[in-house]
Amino acid sequence: MSLRPRSGEQVPPLTAQVARASNPGGTTAIWVRDRLDGLWRDEDFADWYPRDGRPGLSPAQLATVCVLQFLLGLSDRQAAEAVRCRIDFKYAVAMELDDPGFHHRVLADFRDRLAEGDRADHLLDLALARLKEAGLVHER
């Protein structure tokens, strides 16, 4: 599996319209997208994947799903189902409404990649730096 970076992925207009109309008060997934968009970019994961091979799923999207999974206490199967079925999850990961999502085992595979070396620490450092840049985290 290889990485084909998707920089600055925008939420498809119809997905955004339907997500806002069906969840006027917002949801955790919508909040994560609106306030934390850009915590990671596919380029941040470039050294995790070979340069050739079948294109894989967006690691920035998978990282976002993992954050939502943790926040909402979902199993891998439930998180994958949410990506497939829930409009707010599709909004959070910038997917078209008709995107079928992915198999739940993809999340375990992604976490296995994350557990190698200091990758998790590196992603946390990136996220904290970007949260500080956005003014959402302040140094003490």
Disulfide bonds with the S-S distance in Angstrom:
none
